[in-house]
Amino acid sequence: MADSIMQEKKECYITGSVSGLHCHHVFDGCRRKASDKWGCWIWLRADYHNMSDRGVHFDSKLDLQIKQETQKRFEQLYGRNRFMQVFGKSYL
């Protein structure tokens, strides 16, 4: 798995907490391997991942926000064309 393009430190992307962290693949499902390869993943505290209703897997607004932020960062590094080649869909 490549280093995250979103974070340099192992801390919750939302809260900054350093305990109880889960690795969240921003683009999941059939795009999970591409998320690994291109560093499109973040650390999340368990409750912001999948252990409560406010977790990214249950909160569509939070999920979209993180996808958009990650797409913007990816495009800064590699461009829009590469994002579309790799992930096949724009979230912006």
A tleap script that builds the chain and sets N, CA, C and O, in Angstrom:
source leaprc.protein.ff14SB
mol = sequence {
  NMET ALA ASP SER ILE MET GLN GLU LYS LYS
  GLU CYS TYR ILE THR GLY SER VAL SER GLY
  LEU HIE CYS HIE HIE VAL PHE ASP GLY CYS
  ARG ARG LYS ALA SER ASP LYS TRP GLY CYS
  TRP ILE TRP LEU ARG ALA ASP TYR HIE ASN
  MET SER ASP ARG GLY VAL HIE PHE ASP SER
  LYS LEU ASP LEU GLN ILE LYS GLN GLU THR
  GLN LYS ARG PHE GLU GLN LEU TYR GLY ARG
  ASN ARG PHE MET GLN VAL PHE GLY LYS SER
  TYR CLEU
}
set mol.1.N position { 0.848 -1.179 0.000 }
set mol.1.CA position { 0.000 0.000 0.000 }
set mol.1.C position { 0.895 1.243 0.000 }
set mol.1.O position { 1.847 1.338 0.775 }
set mol.2.N position { 0.576 2.176 -0.867 }
set mol.2.CA position { 1.323 3.436 -0.957 }
set mol.2.C position { 1.012 4.319 0.248 }
set mol.2.O position { -0.026 4.164 0.891 }
set mol.3.N position { 1.911 5.234 0.546 }
set mol.3.CA position { 1.647 6.222 1.592 }
set mol.3.C position { 0.411 7.026 1.225 }
set mol.3.O position { 0.123 7.241 0.047 }
set mol.4.N position { -0.312 7.465 2.239 }
set mol.4.CA position { -1.506 8.278 2.018 }
set mol.4.C position { -1.140 9.621 1.395 }
set mol.4.O position { -0.177 10.263 1.814 }
set mol.5.N position { -1.906 10.039 0.403 }
set mol.5.CA position { -1.709 11.371 -0.172 }
set mol.5.C position { -2.409 12.430 0.675 }
set mol.5.O position { -2.247 13.626 0.437 }
set mol.6.N position { -3.189 11.987 1.666 }
set mol.6.CA position { -3.995 12.894 2.483 }
set mol.6.C position { -3.379 13.200 3.846 }
set mol.6.O position { -3.688 14.231 4.444 }
set mol.7.N position { -2.524 12.332 4.336 }
set mol.7.CA position { -1.999 12.487 5.688 }
set mol.7.C position { -0.535 12.076 5.755 }
set mol.7.O position { -0.098 11.156 5.063 }
set mol.8.N position { 0.205 12.767 6.591 }
set mol.8.CA position { 1.583 12.382 6.860 }
set mol.8.C position { 1.703 11.671 8.199 }
set mol.8.O position { 2.611 10.864 8.398 }
set mol.9.N position { 0.793 11.966 9.115 }
set mol.9.CA position { 0.831 11.377 10.450 }
set mol.9.C position { -0.277 10.347 10.612 }
set mol.9.O position { -1.318 10.422 9.960 }
set mol.10.N position { -0.031 9.380 11.497 }
set mol.10.CA position { -1.056 8.395 11.824 }
set mol.10.C position { -1.948 8.983 12.917 }
set mol.10.O position { -1.711 8.815 14.113 }
set mol.11.N position { -2.990 9.682 12.446 }
set mol.11.CA position { -3.960 10.302 13.337 }
set mol.11.C position { -5.291 10.393 12.607 }
set mol.11.O position { -5.337 10.393 11.377 }
set mol.12.N position { -6.368 10.470 13.372 }
set mol.12.CA position { -7.689 10.549 12.757 }
set mol.12.C position { -7.773 11.786 11.868 }
set mol.12.O position { -7.452 12.895 12.296 }
set mol.13.N position { -8.200 11.583 10.645 }
set mol.13.CA position { -8.326 12.659 9.662 }
set mol.13.C position { -9.291 13.736 10.139 }
set mol.13.O position { -9.133 14.908 9.797 }
set mol.14.N position { -10.283 13.346 10.921 }
set mol.14.CA position { -11.315 14.286 11.372 }
set mol.14.C position { -10.976 14.915 12.710 }
set mol.14.O position { -11.112 16.128 12.871 }
set mol.15.N position { -10.533 14.105 13.685 }
set mol.15.CA position { -10.363 14.605 15.049 }
set mol.15.C position { -8.912 14.826 15.468 }
set mol.15.O position { -8.647 15.574 16.409 }
set mol.16.N position { -7.978 14.183 14.781 }
set mol.16.CA position { -6.578 14.263 15.188 }
set mol.16.C position { -6.203 13.256 16.264 }
set mol.16.O position { -5.047 13.209 16.686 }
set mol.17.N position { -7.145 12.460 16.710 }
set mol.17.CA position { -6.891 11.433 17.717 }
set mol.17.C position { -5.887 10.418 17.187 }
set mol.17.O position { -5.824 10.158 15.985 }
set mol.18.N position { -5.096 9.841 18.107 }
set mol.18.CA position { -4.106 8.852 17.685 }
set mol.18.C position { -4.414 7.451 18.205 }
set mol.18.O position { -3.598 6.543 18.044 }
set mol.19.N position { -5.557 7.263 18.816 }
set mol.19.CA position { -5.901 5.936 19.324 }
set mol.19.C position { -7.176 5.403 18.669 }
set mol.19.O position { -8.035 6.167 18.230 }
set mol.20.N position { -7.273 4.087 18.617 }
set mol.20.CA position { -8.455 3.436 18.058 }
set mol.20.C position { -8.651 3.718 16.574 }
set mol.20.O position { -9.780 3.928 16.131 }
set mol.21.N position { -7.576 3.725 15.807 }
set mol.21.CA position { -7.647 4.123 14.399 }
set mol.21.C position { -7.924 2.946 13.470 }
set mol.21.O position { -7.474 1.824 13.702 }
set mol.22.N position { -8.670 3.231 12.422 }
set mol.22.CA position { -8.940 2.294 11.337 }
set mol.22.C position { -8.451 2.933 10.045 }
set mol.22.O position { -8.498 4.153 9.888 }
set mol.23.N position { -7.984 2.103 9.129 }
set mol.23.CA position { -7.597 2.575 7.801 }
set mol.23.C position { -8.852 2.578 6.926 }
set mol.23.O position { -9.515 1.551 6.782 }
set mol.24.N position { -9.171 3.725 6.347 }
set mol.24.CA position { -10.350 3.848 5.475 }
set mol.24.C position { -9.894 4.088 4.044 }
set mol.24.O position { -9.205 5.066 3.754 }
set mol.25.N position { -10.287 3.184 3.153 }
set mol.25.CA position { -10.038 3.355 1.723 }
set mol.25.C position { -11.111 4.292 1.182 }
set mol.25.O position { -12.295 3.955 1.180 }
set mol.26.N position { -10.697 5.454 0.729 }
set mol.26.CA position { -11.650 6.486 0.323 }
set mol.26.C position { -12.523 6.008 -0.833 }
set mol.26.O position { -13.735 6.222 -0.830 }
set mol.27.N position { -11.923 5.376 -1.798 }
set mol.27.CA position { -12.671 4.838 -2.931 }
set mol.27.C position { -12.669 3.324 -2.748 }
set mol.27.O position { -11.660 2.657 -2.979 }
set mol.28.N position { -13.807 2.799 -2.334 }
set mol.28.CA position { -13.871 1.393 -1.948 }
set mol.28.C position { -14.522 0.529 -3.018 }
set mol.28.O position { -14.667 0.951 -4.166 }
set mol.29.N position { -14.905 -0.658 -2.644 }
set mol.29.CA position { -15.502 -1.578 -3.604 }
set mol.29.C position { -14.497 -1.948 -4.678 }
set mol.29.O position { -13.363 -2.316 -4.369 }
set mol.30.N position { -14.899 -1.856 -5.929 }
set mol.30.CA position { -14.012 -2.214 -7.047 }
set mol.30.C position { -12.842 -1.247 -7.189 }
set mol.30.O position { -11.901 -1.526 -7.932 }
set mol.31.N position { -12.884 -0.124 -6.493 }
set mol.31.CA position { -11.807 0.876 -6.567 }
set mol.31.C position { -10.835 0.784 -5.378 }
set mol.31.O position { -9.922 1.601 -5.258 }
set mol.32.N position { -11.032 -0.204 -4.510 }
set mol.32.CA position { -10.204 -0.341 -3.314 }
set mol.32.C position { -8.723 -0.553 -3.653 }
set mol.32.O position { -7.857 0.077 -3.045 }
set mol.33.N position { -8.428 -1.424 -4.608 }
set mol.33.CA position { -7.031 -1.675 -4.981 }
set mol.33.C position { -6.380 -0.416 -5.537 }
set mol.33.O position { -5.205 -0.158 -5.278 }
set mol.34.N position { -7.137 0.369 -6.300 }
set mol.34.CA position { -6.599 1.634 -6.818 }
set mol.34.C position { -6.350 2.610 -5.670 }
set mol.34.O position { -5.368 3.351 -5.693 }
set mol.35.N position { -7.229 2.618 -4.667 }
set mol.35.CA position { -7.008 3.469 -3.493 }
set mol.35.C position { -5.704 3.092 -2.807 }
set mol.35.O position { -4.937 3.967 -2.406 }
set mol.36.N position { -5.446 1.789 -2.670 }
set mol.36.CA position { -4.180 1.320 -2.096 }
set mol.36.C position { -2.993 1.795 -2.925 }
set mol.36.O position { -2.038 2.362 -2.394 }
set mol.37.N position { -3.064 1.561 -4.214 }
set mol.37.CA position { -1.945 1.862 -5.114 }
set mol.37.C position { -1.622 3.346 -5.160 }
set mol.37.O position { -0.450 3.723 -5.201 }
set mol.38.N position { -2.650 4.198 -5.154 }
set mol.38.CA position { -2.456 5.634 -5.334 }
set mol.38.C position { -2.480 6.429 -4.024 }
set mol.38.O position { -2.414 7.658 -4.053 }
set mol.39.N position { -2.572 5.747 -2.879 }
set mol.39.CA position { -2.524 6.438 -1.585 }
set mol.39.C position { -3.804 7.162 -1.210 }
set mol.39.O position { -3.775 8.137 -0.459 }
set mol.40.N position { -4.917 6.691 -1.727 }
set mol.40.CA position { -6.210 7.332 -1.439 }
set mol.40.C position { -6.881 6.650 -0.249 }
set mol.40.O position { -7.920 6.002 -0.377 }
set mol.41.N position { -6.260 6.818 0.890 }
set mol.41.CA position { -6.787 6.269 2.132 }
set mol.41.C position { -6.419 7.213 3.268 }
set mol.41.O position { -5.485 8.008 3.169 }
set mol.42.N position { -7.185 7.099 4.352 }
set mol.42.CA position { -6.969 7.956 5.522 }
set mol.42.C position { -7.146 7.145 6.797 }
set mol.42.O position { -7.741 6.067 6.787 }
set mol.43.N position { -6.625 7.674 7.883 }
set mol.43.CA position { -6.872 7.105 9.199 }
set mol.43.C position { -8.121 7.753 9.777 }
set mol.43.O position { -8.288 8.970 9.706 }
set mol.44.N position { -8.986 6.943 10.345 }
set mol.44.CA position { -10.186 7.439 11.023 }
set mol.44.C position { -10.334 6.733 12.357 }
set mol.44.O position { -10.033 5.546 12.487 }
set mol.45.N position { -10.804 7.483 13.351 }
set mol.45.CA position { -11.190 6.876 14.613 }
set mol.45.C position { -12.352 5.923 14.334 }
set mol.45.O position { -13.149 6.178 13.431 }
set mol.46.N position { -12.459 4.850 15.078 }
set mol.46.CA position { -13.469 3.817 14.823 }
set mol.46.C position { -14.876 4.381 14.658 }
set mol.46.O position { -15.618 3.952 13.774 }
set mol.47.N position { -15.249 5.346 15.512 }
set mol.47.CA position { -16.608 5.891 15.424 }
set mol.47.C position { -16.828 6.722 14.168 }
set mol.47.O position { -17.968 6.884 13.732 }
set mol.48.N position { -15.766 7.249 13.580 }
set mol.48.CA position { -15.906 7.983 12.319 }
set mol.48.C position { -15.689 7.077 11.109 }
set mol.48.O position { -15.831 7.509 9.965 }
set mol.49.N position { -15.345 5.821 11.373 }
set mol.49.CA position { -15.175 4.868 10.280 }
set mol.49.C position { -16.445 4.042 10.102 }
set mol.49.O position { -17.239 4.309 9.200 }
set mol.50.N position { -16.639 3.039 10.958 }
set mol.50.CA position { -17.797 2.160 10.774 }
set mol.50.C position { -18.406 1.650 12.072 }
set mol.50.O position { -19.156 0.673 12.068 }
set mol.51.N position { -18.089 2.303 13.175 }
set mol.51.CA position { -18.572 1.825 14.469 }
set mol.51.C position { -19.680 2.696 15.080 }
set mol.51.O position { -20.026 2.519 16.248 }
set mol.52.N position { -20.231 3.622 14.311 }
set mol.52.CA position { -21.365 4.423 14.773 }
set mol.52.C position { -22.090 4.999 13.560 }
set mol.52.O position { -21.588 4.938 12.438 }
set mol.53.N position { -23.259 5.550 13.795 }
set mol.53.CA position { -24.053 6.140 12.716 }
set mol.53.C position { -23.357 7.323 12.051 }
set mol.53.O position { -23.633 7.639 10.894 }
set mol.54.N position { -22.457 7.976 12.778 }
set mol.54.CA position { -21.763 9.123 12.182 }
set mol.54.C position { -20.548 8.706 11.361 }
set mol.54.O position { -19.873 9.553 10.776 }
set mol.55.N position { -20.269 7.415 11.316 }
set mol.55.CA position { -19.134 6.905 10.554 }
set mol.55.C position { -19.298 7.134 9.060 }
set mol.55.O position { -20.413 7.221 8.545 }
set mol.56.N position { -18.184 7.228 8.387 }
set mol.56.CA position { -18.158 7.529 6.955 }
set mol.56.C position { -18.924 6.482 6.133 }
set mol.56.O position { -19.437 6.794 5.058 }
set mol.57.N position { -19.001 5.260 6.630 }
set mol.57.CA position { -19.731 4.219 5.896 }
set mol.57.C position { -21.248 4.360 6.025 }
set mol.57.O position { -21.992 3.686 5.313 }
set mol.58.N position { -21.711 5.231 6.925 }
set mol.58.CA position { -23.141 5.418 7.132 }
set mol.58.C position { -23.599 6.854 6.896 }
set mol.58.O position { -24.798 7.111 6.793 }
set mol.59.N position { -22.670 7.775 6.809 }
set mol.59.CA position { -22.974 9.196 6.633 }
set mol.59.C position { -22.573 9.606 5.213 }
set mol.59.O position { -21.400 9.862 4.945 }
set mol.60.N position { -23.542 9.666 4.318 }
set mol.60.CA position { -23.240 9.923 2.903 }
set mol.60.C position { -22.638 11.306 2.677 }
set mol.60.O position { -21.840 11.485 1.757 }
set mol.61.N position { -23.007 12.289 3.504 }
set mol.61.CA position { -22.429 13.631 3.350 }
set mol.61.C position { -20.943 13.625 3.698 }
set mol.61.O position { -20.127 14.220 2.993 }
set mol.62.N position { -20.604 12.948 4.787 }
set mol.62.CA position { -19.197 12.844 5.183 }
set mol.62.C position { -18.414 12.044 4.144 }
set mol.62.O position { -17.292 12.410 3.794 }
set mol.63.N position { -18.997 10.965 3.656 }
set mol.63.CA position { -18.356 10.151 2.637 }
set mol.63.C position { -18.043 10.982 1.393 }
set mol.63.O position { -16.926 10.934 0.879 }
set mol.64.N position { -19.014 11.736 0.915 }
set mol.64.CA position { -18.806 12.573 -0.274 }
set mol.64.C position { -17.757 13.649 -0.002 }
set mol.64.O position { -16.917 13.916 -0.861 }
set mol.65.N position { -17.793 14.263 1.163 }
set mol.65.CA position { -16.815 15.297 1.507 }
set mol.65.C position { -15.391 14.744 1.437 }
set mol.65.O position { -14.500 15.382 0.876 }
set mol.66.N position { -15.181 13.572 2.001 }
set mol.66.CA position { -13.846 12.970 2.004 }
set mol.66.C position { -13.440 12.566 0.589 }
set mol.66.O position { -12.282 12.741 0.211 }
set mol.67.N position { -14.364 12.033 -0.190 }
set mol.67.CA position { -14.069 11.690 -1.584 }
set mol.67.C position { -13.673 12.941 -2.374 }
set mol.67.O position { -12.723 12.902 -3.156 }
set mol.68.N position { -14.386 14.036 -2.178 }
set mol.68.CA position { -14.082 15.273 -2.896 }
set mol.68.C position { -12.719 15.824 -2.496 }
set mol.68.O position { -11.946 16.243 -3.357 }
set mol.69.N position { -12.417 15.828 -1.202 }
set mol.69.CA position { -11.126 16.322 -0.738 }
set mol.69.C position { -9.989 15.464 -1.294 }
set mol.69.O position { -8.938 15.977 -1.676 }
set mol.70.N position { -10.214 14.168 -1.333 }
set mol.70.CA position { -9.185 13.263 -1.841 }
set mol.70.C position { -9.014 13.431 -3.343 }
set mol.70.O position { -7.889 13.427 -3.843 }
set mol.71.N position { -10.113 13.579 -4.064 }
set mol.71.CA position { -10.008 13.804 -5.505 }
set mol.71.C position { -9.245 15.090 -5.791 }
set mol.71.O position { -8.391 15.116 -6.678 }
set mol.72.N position { -9.538 16.150 -5.057 }
set mol.72.CA position { -8.827 17.421 -5.266 }
set mol.72.C position { -7.328 17.253 -5.040 }
set mol.72.O position { -6.519 17.762 -5.816 }
set mol.73.N position { -6.962 16.544 -3.983 }
set mol.73.CA position { -5.540 16.322 -3.694 }
set mol.73.C position { -4.891 15.467 -4.783 }
set mol.73.O position { -3.792 15.774 -5.245 }
set mol.74.N position { -5.569 14.404 -5.188 }
set mol.74.CA position { -5.058 13.547 -6.262 }
set mol.74.C position { -4.815 14.375 -7.519 }
set mol.74.O position { -3.769 14.251 -8.157 }
set mol.75.N position { -5.779 15.217 -7.872 }
set mol.75.CA position { -5.654 16.021 -9.087 }
set mol.75.C position { -4.537 17.046 -8.980 }
set mol.75.O position { -3.920 17.382 -9.990 }
set mol.76.N position { -4.260 17.554 -7.777 }
set mol.76.CA position { -3.117 18.451 -7.594 }
set mol.76.C position { -1.816 17.719 -7.915 }
set mol.76.O position { -0.891 18.294 -8.490 }
set mol.77.N position { -1.760 16.456 -7.540 }
set mol.77.CA position { -0.551 15.665 -7.735 }
set mol.77.C position { -0.424 15.093 -9.140 }
set mol.77.O position { 0.665 15.086 -9.713 }
set mol.78.N position { -1.547 14.609 -9.701 }
set mol.78.CA position { -1.481 13.824 -10.937 }
set mol.78.C position { -2.381 14.316 -12.070 }
set mol.78.O position { -2.245 13.862 -13.206 }
set mol.79.N position { -3.289 15.229 -11.778 }
set mol.79.CA position { -4.170 15.767 -12.814 }
set mol.79.C position { -5.518 15.062 -12.909 }
set mol.79.O position { -5.685 13.924 -12.471 }
set mol.80.N position { -6.466 15.774 -13.494 }
set mol.80.CA position { -7.839 15.263 -13.645 }
set mol.80.C position { -7.895 14.053 -14.568 }
set mol.80.O position { -8.594 13.080 -14.282 }
set mol.81.N position { -7.157 14.113 -15.678 }
set mol.81.CA position { -7.198 12.990 -16.618 }
set mol.81.C position { -6.771 11.694 -15.955 }
set mol.81.O position { -7.394 10.654 -16.170 }
set mol.82.N position { -5.718 11.742 -15.155 }
set mol.82.CA position { -5.249 10.530 -14.472 }
set mol.82.C position { -6.294 10.053 -13.472 }
set mol.82.O position { -6.525 8.850 -13.347 }
set mol.83.N position { -6.931 10.986 -12.756 }
set mol.83.CA position { -7.966 10.581 -11.803 }
set mol.83.C position { -9.077 9.821 -12.523 }
set mol.83.O position { -9.522 8.771 -12.059 }
set mol.84.N position { -9.514 10.348 -13.643 }
set mol.84.CA position { -10.593 9.707 -14.392 }
set mol.84.C position { -10.143 8.357 -14.956 }
set mol.84.O position { -10.936 7.416 -14.998 }
set mol.85.N position { -8.902 8.249 -15.382 }
set mol.85.CA position { -8.384 6.965 -15.861 }
set mol.85.C position { -8.387 5.919 -14.770 }
set mol.85.O position { -8.747 4.764 -14.999 }
set mol.86.N position { -7.976 6.338 -13.561 }
set mol.86.CA position { -7.824 5.405 -12.445 }
set mol.86.C position { -9.164 5.075 -11.803 }
set mol.86.O position { -9.462 3.907 -11.554 }
set mol.87.N position { -9.980 6.103 -11.530 }
set mol.87.CA position { -11.191 5.897 -10.739 }
set mol.87.C position { -12.493 5.950 -11.554 }
set mol.87.O position { -13.534 5.494 -11.082 }
set mol.88.N position { -12.442 6.492 -12.747 }
set mol.88.CA position { -13.560 6.408 -13.667 }
set mol.88.C position { -14.782 7.229 -13.343 }
set mol.88.O position { -15.801 7.110 -14.025 }
set mol.89.N position { -14.710 8.060 -12.321 }
set mol.89.CA position { -15.865 8.859 -11.908 }
set mol.89.C position { -15.387 10.064 -11.133 }
set mol.89.O position { -14.492 9.957 -10.294 }
set mol.90.N position { -15.986 11.224 -11.412 }
set mol.90.CA position { -15.662 12.435 -10.657 }
set mol.90.C position { -16.653 12.599 -9.512 }
set mol.90.O position { -17.851 12.363 -9.669 }
set mol.91.N position { -16.134 13.006 -8.362 }
set mol.91.CA position { -16.977 13.255 -7.189 }
set mol.91.C position { -17.146 14.747 -6.933 }
set mol.91.O position { -17.765 15.145 -5.947 }
set mol.92.N position { -16.601 15.565 -7.812 }
set mol.92.CA position { -16.677 17.026 -7.653 }
set mol.92.C position { -17.907 17.586 -8.320 }
set mol.92.O position { -18.131 18.796 -8.286 }
savepdb mol mol.pdb
quit
